[in-house]
Amino acid sequence: MHPFTSLALWFWFSASTLMLPLGWGLVIVAFATLAAVILRSASFHRWKFIAGIMLPMAVGLWLIHGGWLSELLTGSPPQALQQQKAMALWLRLLAIISASQLWLQYIPTERFIRALFASRLPASFAYVLAGPLLLVEQLRQQLATIREAQLARGVPLDGHFWQRLTTLPALLLPLASQALSELTVRSAALDMRGFRYTRHRTTLNKPADSRLQYALRLGLLALIVIEAGVALCW
């Protein structure tokens, strides 16, 4: 499947989930998506990322949107409608984030970047979208190198929480400095390769696409618009 087709499926799933009312249907969709992440061996490790986002979010929604913080401060009891809205929002976000982790697991970054540059998007816009993805691995390697260097200098990066918090500038400032110093190098490399010299570009080993998938993507986008219109008029 083309990366854009799977991305359109995720957009449609997310939009449809946002329009679902609170009920058993939303509960089943949310936890079925989470179960799909956990039960697949390839994506099992991603449950920690989902839990790291959803558990603090549940506390925040319970305190603020659920009305419990207002009860603690003012003494007014929380309204049932507020609690239902908070629960519905949490379930929707659980389904969307779980589905996004599945998409990230089965669509490699390199394949998505090739699809961006092979698309009809302007070269500059495609590079803006692909730029952060291209930098992730490089920044991770630079961060590991900086961490080893700072540990060798005696910076307590492995200490308790407060020590690690106060030593964050020792990691972030060199990382930001290196990233900014490479801007000129990257710009020169793009100019040497004739970036944006012509509107038409040739992509080697581009992801396979078909008219059927193209029509499916358009159909999913149209379906999102139709569902949104129905939800607004209902």
BALOBA-1460 file (C-alpha; in Angstrom, 3 decimals):
// residues 234
<rec num="1" residu="m" x="0.000" y="0.000" z="0.000"/>
<rec num="2" residu="h" x="1.230" y="3.488" z="-0.868"/>
<rec num="3" residu="p" x="2.171" y="5.584" z="2.211"/>
<rec num="4" residu="f" x="-0.295" y="8.303" z="1.219"/>
<rec num="5" residu="t" x="-3.115" y="5.744" z="1.044"/>
<rec num="6" residu="s" x="-2.421" y="4.484" z="4.556"/>
<rec num="7" residu="l" x="-2.109" y="8.093" z="5.737"/>
<rec num="8" residu="a" x="-5.504" y="8.902" z="4.192"/>
<rec num="9" residu="l" x="-6.950" y="5.874" z="6.000"/>
<rec num="10" residu="w" x="-5.559" y="7.212" z="9.266"/>
<rec num="11" residu="f" x="-7.025" y="10.662" z="8.583"/>
<rec num="12" residu="w" x="-10.419" y="9.112" z="7.853"/>
<rec num="13" residu="f" x="-10.245" y="6.936" z="10.981"/>
<rec num="14" residu="s" x="-9.261" y="9.930" z="13.125"/>
<rec num="15" residu="a" x="-11.997" y="12.146" z="11.718"/>
<rec num="16" residu="s" x="-14.615" y="9.430" z="12.134"/>
<rec num="17" residu="t" x="-13.483" y="8.784" z="15.711"/>
<rec num="18" residu="l" x="-13.763" y="12.469" z="16.573"/>
<rec num="19" residu="m" x="-17.387" y="12.425" z="15.451"/>
<rec num="20" residu="l" x="-18.390" y="9.353" z="17.460"/>
<rec num="21" residu="p" x="-20.535" y="10.099" z="20.527"/>
<rec num="22" residu="l" x="-19.744" y="8.650" z="23.920"/>
<rec num="23" residu="g" x="-21.001" y="5.089" z="24.037"/>
<rec num="24" residu="w" x="-20.042" y="1.474" z="23.624"/>
<rec num="25" residu="g" x="-19.091" y="2.077" z="19.998"/>
<rec num="26" residu="l" x="-16.417" y="4.612" z="20.957"/>
<rec num="27" residu="v" x="-15.173" y="2.387" z="23.804"/>
<rec num="28" residu="i" x="-14.830" y="-0.608" z="21.476"/>
<rec num="29" residu="v" x="-13.047" y="1.417" z="18.784"/>
<rec num="30" residu="a" x="-10.592" y="2.940" z="21.265"/>
<rec num="31" residu="f" x="-9.623" y="-0.253" z="23.056"/>
<rec num="32" residu="a" x="-9.659" y="-2.376" z="19.884"/>
<rec num="33" residu="t" x="-7.089" y="-0.013" z="18.364"/>
<rec num="34" residu="l" x="-4.979" y="-0.206" z="21.509"/>
<rec num="35" residu="a" x="-5.276" y="-4.010" z="21.478"/>
<rec num="36" residu="a" x="-4.084" y="-4.058" z="17.867"/>
<rec num="37" residu="v" x="-0.925" y="-2.228" z="18.969"/>
<rec num="38" residu="i" x="-0.309" y="-4.551" z="21.933"/>
<rec num="39" residu="l" x="-1.127" y="-7.866" z="20.251"/>
<rec num="40" residu="r" x="1.200" y="-7.318" z="17.289"/>
<rec num="41" residu="s" x="4.752" y="-8.260" z="18.170"/>
<rec num="42" residu="a" x="6.216" y="-5.608" z="15.855"/>
<rec num="43" residu="s" x="4.356" y="-2.756" z="17.570"/>
<rec num="44" residu="f" x="4.184" y="-4.138" z="21.114"/>
<rec num="45" residu="h" x="6.970" y="-1.851" z="22.357"/>
<rec num="46" residu="r" x="4.914" y="1.215" z="21.436"/>
<rec num="47" residu="w" x="2.423" y="0.670" z="24.263"/>
<rec num="48" residu="k" x="4.839" y="2.463" z="26.603"/>
<rec num="49" residu="f" x="4.674" y="5.599" z="24.467"/>
<rec num="50" residu="i" x="0.871" y="5.443" z="24.409"/>
<rec num="51" residu="a" x="0.708" y="4.907" z="28.172"/>
<rec num="52" residu="g" x="3.144" y="7.762" z="28.756"/>
<rec num="53" residu="i" x="0.798" y="10.124" z="26.930"/>
<rec num="54" residu="m" x="-2.624" y="8.819" z="27.888"/>
<rec num="55" residu="l" x="-2.176" y="8.297" z="31.649"/>
<rec num="56" residu="p" x="-1.077" y="11.890" z="32.445"/>
<rec num="57" residu="m" x="-3.739" y="13.110" z="30.033"/>
<rec num="58" residu="a" x="-6.372" y="11.114" z="31.914"/>
<rec num="59" residu="v" x="-5.345" y="12.820" z="35.158"/>
<rec num="60" residu="g" x="-5.474" y="16.247" z="33.535"/>
<rec num="61" residu="l" x="-8.862" y="15.638" z="31.933"/>
<rec num="62" residu="w" x="-10.209" y="14.204" z="35.189"/>
<rec num="63" residu="l" x="-9.081" y="17.266" z="37.171"/>
<rec num="64" residu="i" x="-9.842" y="20.078" z="34.735"/>
<rec num="65" residu="h" x="-12.437" y="18.998" z="32.189"/>
<rec num="66" residu="g" x="-14.142" y="16.617" z="34.603"/>
<rec num="67" residu="g" x="-14.761" y="19.433" z="37.085"/>
<rec num="68" residu="w" x="-12.934" y="17.884" z="40.043"/>
<rec num="69" residu="l" x="-10.408" y="20.721" z="40.300"/>
<rec num="70" residu="s" x="-13.270" y="23.219" z="40.355"/>
<rec num="71" residu="e" x="-14.874" y="21.213" z="43.161"/>
<rec num="72" residu="l" x="-11.652" y="21.289" z="45.177"/>
<rec num="73" residu="l" x="-11.289" y="25.049" z="44.733"/>
<rec num="74" residu="t" x="-14.875" y="26.266" z="44.899"/>
<rec num="75" residu="g" x="-16.795" y="23.390" z="46.456"/>
<rec num="76" residu="s" x="-19.276" y="23.157" z="43.574"/>
<rec num="77" residu="p" x="-19.933" y="19.515" z="42.574"/>
<rec num="78" residu="p" x="-18.823" y="18.436" z="39.078"/>
<rec num="79" residu="q" x="-21.482" y="18.120" z="36.425"/>
<rec num="80" residu="a" x="-22.135" y="14.768" z="34.802"/>
<rec num="81" residu="l" x="-22.027" y="16.354" z="31.333"/>
<rec num="82" residu="q" x="-18.489" y="17.630" z="31.928"/>
<rec num="83" residu="q" x="-17.330" y="14.190" z="33.015"/>
<rec num="84" residu="q" x="-18.896" y="12.566" z="29.957"/>
<rec num="85" residu="k" x="-17.176" y="15.054" z="27.649"/>
<rec num="86" residu="a" x="-13.830" y="14.424" z="29.334"/>
<rec num="87" residu="m" x="-14.243" y="10.658" z="29.018"/>
<rec num="88" residu="a" x="-15.263" y="10.922" z="25.357"/>
<rec num="89" residu="l" x="-12.274" y="13.140" z="24.574"/>
<rec num="90" residu="w" x="-9.869" y="10.712" z="26.276"/>
<rec num="91" residu="l" x="-11.271" y="7.717" z="24.388"/>
<rec num="92" residu="r" x="-11.053" y="9.548" z="21.061"/>
<rec num="93" residu="l" x="-7.448" y="10.547" z="21.667"/>
<rec num="94" residu="l" x="-6.604" y="6.978" z="22.727"/>
<rec num="95" residu="a" x="-7.946" y="5.627" z="19.444"/>
<rec num="96" residu="i" x="-6.206" y="8.288" z="17.332"/>
<rec num="97" residu="i" x="-2.807" y="7.964" z="19.037"/>
<rec num="98" residu="s" x="-2.938" y="4.154" z="18.949"/>
<rec num="99" residu="a" x="-3.759" y="4.213" z="15.236"/>
<rec num="100" residu="s" x="-0.931" y="6.669" z="14.597"/>
<rec num="101" residu="q" x="1.514" y="4.303" z="16.315"/>
<rec num="102" residu="l" x="0.383" y="1.493" z="14.032"/>
<rec num="103" residu="w" x="0.932" y="3.718" z="11.014"/>
<rec num="104" residu="l" x="4.399" y="4.724" z="12.205"/>
<rec num="105" residu="q" x="5.315" y="1.093" z="12.827"/>
<rec num="106" residu="y" x="4.371" y="-0.242" z="9.411"/>
<rec num="107" residu="i" x="5.289" y="2.761" z="7.240"/>
<rec num="108" residu="p" x="9.074" y="3.257" z="7.397"/>
<rec num="109" residu="t" x="10.269" y="6.849" z="7.491"/>
<rec num="110" residu="e" x="12.478" y="6.330" z="4.450"/>
<rec num="111" residu="r" x="9.523" y="5.029" z="2.416"/>
<rec num="112" residu="f" x="7.331" y="7.977" z="3.389"/>
<rec num="113" residu="i" x="10.093" y="10.449" z="2.471"/>
<rec num="114" residu="r" x="10.479" y="8.841" z="-0.955"/>
<rec num="115" residu="a" x="6.728" y="9.133" z="-1.431"/>
<rec num="116" residu="l" x="6.879" y="12.836" z="-0.553"/>
<rec num="117" residu="f" x="9.601" y="13.598" z="-3.086"/>
<rec num="118" residu="a" x="7.905" y="11.467" z="-5.759"/>
<rec num="119" residu="s" x="4.575" y="13.249" z="-5.308"/>
<rec num="120" residu="r" x="3.251" y="16.282" z="-7.149"/>
<rec num="121" residu="l" x="3.967" y="18.527" z="-4.185"/>
<rec num="122" residu="p" x="6.392" y="21.428" z="-4.805"/>
<rec num="123" residu="a" x="9.951" y="20.423" z="-4.067"/>
<rec num="124" residu="s" x="10.381" y="23.063" z="-1.367"/>
<rec num="125" residu="f" x="7.159" y="22.030" z="0.406"/>
<rec num="126" residu="a" x="8.094" y="18.345" z="0.218"/>
<rec num="127" residu="y" x="11.497" y="19.143" z="1.714"/>
<rec num="128" residu="v" x="9.875" y="21.133" z="4.541"/>
<rec num="129" residu="l" x="7.710" y="18.096" z="5.374"/>
<rec num="130" residu="a" x="10.566" y="15.611" z="5.050"/>
<rec num="131" residu="g" x="13.205" y="17.757" z="6.761"/>
<rec num="132" residu="p" x="12.283" y="16.921" z="10.370"/>
<rec num="133" residu="l" x="12.079" y="13.222" z="9.480"/>
<rec num="134" residu="l" x="15.510" y="13.365" z="7.884"/>
<rec num="135" residu="l" x="16.996" y="15.030" z="10.956"/>
<rec num="136" residu="v" x="15.588" y="12.693" z="13.596"/>
<rec num="137" residu="e" x="18.198" y="9.955" z="13.287"/>
<rec num="138" residu="q" x="21.053" y="12.415" z="12.908"/>
<rec num="139" residu="l" x="19.957" y="14.370" z="15.996"/>
<rec num="140" residu="r" x="19.659" y="11.128" z="17.948"/>
<rec num="141" residu="q" x="23.254" y="10.209" z="17.077"/>
<rec num="142" residu="q" x="24.521" y="13.684" z="17.928"/>
<rec num="143" residu="l" x="22.669" y="13.601" z="21.247"/>
<rec num="144" residu="a" x="24.293" y="10.270" z="22.133"/>
<rec num="145" residu="t" x="27.732" y="11.687" z="21.292"/>
<rec num="146" residu="i" x="27.140" y="14.838" z="23.357"/>
<rec num="147" residu="r" x="25.855" y="12.759" z="26.256"/>
<rec num="148" residu="e" x="28.987" y="10.587" z="26.298"/>
<rec num="149" residu="a" x="31.199" y="13.679" z="26.139"/>
<rec num="150" residu="q" x="29.384" y="15.391" z="29.014"/>
<rec num="151" residu="l" x="29.491" y="12.241" z="31.137"/>
<rec num="152" residu="a" x="33.252" y="12.060" z="30.551"/>
<rec num="153" residu="r" x="33.510" y="15.646" z="31.866"/>
<rec num="154" residu="g" x="31.680" y="14.702" z="35.030"/>
<rec num="155" residu="v" x="28.269" y="16.219" z="34.278"/>
<rec num="156" residu="p" x="25.725" y="14.274" z="36.421"/>
<rec num="157" residu="l" x="23.381" y="13.220" z="33.633"/>
<rec num="158" residu="d" x="22.643" y="9.916" z="35.381"/>
<rec num="159" residu="g" x="21.847" y="11.440" z="38.767"/>
<rec num="160" residu="h" x="18.488" y="11.921" z="40.417"/>
<rec num="161" residu="f" x="15.602" y="13.715" z="38.745"/>
<rec num="162" residu="w" x="16.553" y="17.239" z="39.847"/>
<rec num="163" residu="q" x="20.167" y="16.808" z="38.709"/>
<rec num="164" residu="r" x="19.069" y="15.545" z="35.309"/>
<rec num="165" residu="l" x="16.638" y="18.451" z="35.012"/>
<rec num="166" residu="t" x="19.280" y="21.077" z="35.822"/>
<rec num="167" residu="t" x="21.808" y="19.523" z="33.429"/>
<rec num="168" residu="l" x="19.469" y="19.556" z="30.422"/>
<rec num="169" residu="p" x="21.116" y="22.740" z="29.016"/>
<rec num="170" residu="a" x="24.398" y="20.812" z="28.872"/>
<rec num="171" residu="l" x="22.721" y="18.535" z="26.318"/>
<rec num="172" residu="l" x="20.382" y="20.890" z="24.494"/>
<rec num="173" residu="l" x="22.672" y="23.874" z="23.920"/>
<rec num="174" residu="p" x="25.444" y="21.917" z="22.096"/>
<rec num="175" residu="l" x="22.789" y="20.046" z="20.131"/>
<rec num="176" residu="a" x="21.127" y="23.284" z="19.011"/>
<rec num="177" residu="s" x="24.501" y="24.815" z="18.166"/>
<rec num="178" residu="q" x="25.457" y="21.880" z="15.958"/>
<rec num="179" residu="a" x="22.071" y="21.879" z="14.235"/>
<rec num="180" residu="l" x="22.345" y="25.594" z="13.417"/>
<rec num="181" residu="s" x="25.938" y="25.277" z="12.201"/>
<rec num="182" residu="e" x="24.855" y="22.610" z="9.704"/>
<rec num="183" residu="l" x="22.278" y="24.837" z="8.010"/>
<rec num="184" residu="t" x="24.873" y="26.399" z="5.704"/>
<rec num="185" residu="v" x="26.292" y="22.974" z="4.831"/>
<rec num="186" residu="r" x="22.846" y="21.611" z="3.984"/>
<rec num="187" residu="s" x="21.976" y="24.674" z="1.917"/>
<rec num="188" residu="a" x="25.203" y="24.358" z="-0.078"/>
<rec num="189" residu="a" x="24.584" y="20.642" z="-0.637"/>
<rec num="190" residu="l" x="21.089" y="21.348" z="-1.990"/>
<rec num="191" residu="d" x="22.427" y="24.027" z="-4.357"/>
<rec num="192" residu="m" x="25.130" y="21.665" z="-5.652"/>
<rec num="193" residu="r" x="22.463" y="19.059" z="-6.437"/>
<rec num="194" residu="g" x="20.320" y="21.561" z="-8.332"/>
<rec num="195" residu="f" x="17.493" y="21.592" z="-5.826"/>
<rec num="196" residu="r" x="14.450" y="23.412" z="-7.312"/>
<rec num="197" residu="y" x="16.362" y="23.896" z="-10.587"/>
<rec num="198" residu="t" x="13.491" y="22.322" z="-12.536"/>
<rec num="199" residu="r" x="9.851" y="21.730" z="-11.645"/>
<rec num="200" residu="h" x="9.938" y="18.111" z="-12.794"/>
<rec num="201" residu="r" x="12.154" y="15.703" z="-10.892"/>
<rec num="202" residu="t" x="12.927" y="12.010" z="-11.191"/>
<rec num="203" residu="t" x="12.716" y="9.809" z="-8.120"/>
<rec num="204" residu="l" x="14.549" y="6.510" z="-8.010"/>
<rec num="205" residu="n" x="12.749" y="3.574" z="-6.435"/>
<rec num="206" residu="k" x="9.576" y="5.508" z="-5.704"/>
<rec num="207" residu="p" x="6.751" y="3.668" z="-3.889"/>
<rec num="208" residu="a" x="4.364" y="1.850" z="-6.167"/>
<rec num="209" residu="d" x="1.059" y="3.613" z="-6.710"/>
<rec num="210" residu="s" x="-2.039" y="2.952" z="-8.796"/>
<rec num="211" residu="r" x="-5.134" y="4.731" z="-10.004"/>
<rec num="212" residu="l" x="-7.212" y="2.629" z="-7.655"/>
<rec num="213" residu="q" x="-5.277" y="3.837" z="-4.618"/>
<rec num="214" residu="y" x="-5.417" y="7.415" z="-5.912"/>
<rec num="215" residu="a" x="-9.191" y="7.138" z="-6.255"/>
<rec num="216" residu="l" x="-9.366" y="5.597" z="-2.778"/>
<rec num="217" residu="r" x="-7.491" y="8.551" z="-1.303"/>
<rec num="218" residu="l" x="-9.821" y="11.021" z="-2.968"/>
<rec num="219" residu="g" x="-12.818" y="8.989" z="-1.816"/>
<rec num="220" residu="l" x="-11.600" y="8.973" z="1.777"/>
<rec num="221" residu="l" x="-11.061" y="12.732" z="1.743"/>
<rec num="222" residu="a" x="-14.538" y="13.226" z="0.288"/>
<rec num="223" residu="l" x="-15.957" y="10.895" z="2.928"/>
<rec num="224" residu="i" x="-14.338" y="12.988" z="5.672"/>
<rec num="225" residu="v" x="-16.009" y="16.118" z="4.288"/>
<rec num="226" residu="i" x="-19.376" y="14.343" z="4.034"/>
<rec num="227" residu="e" x="-19.129" y="12.993" z="7.588"/>
<rec num="228" residu="a" x="-18.199" y="16.413" z="8.898"/>
<rec num="229" residu="g" x="-21.158" y="17.990" z="7.114"/>
<rec num="230" residu="v" x="-23.539" y="15.372" z="8.484"/>
<rec num="231" residu="a" x="-22.133" y="15.842" z="12.002"/>
<rec num="232" residu="l" x="-22.577" y="19.602" z="11.818"/>
<rec num="233" residu="c" x="-26.125" y="19.369" z="10.477"/>
<rec num="234" residu="w" x="-27.264" y="16.606" z="12.848"/>
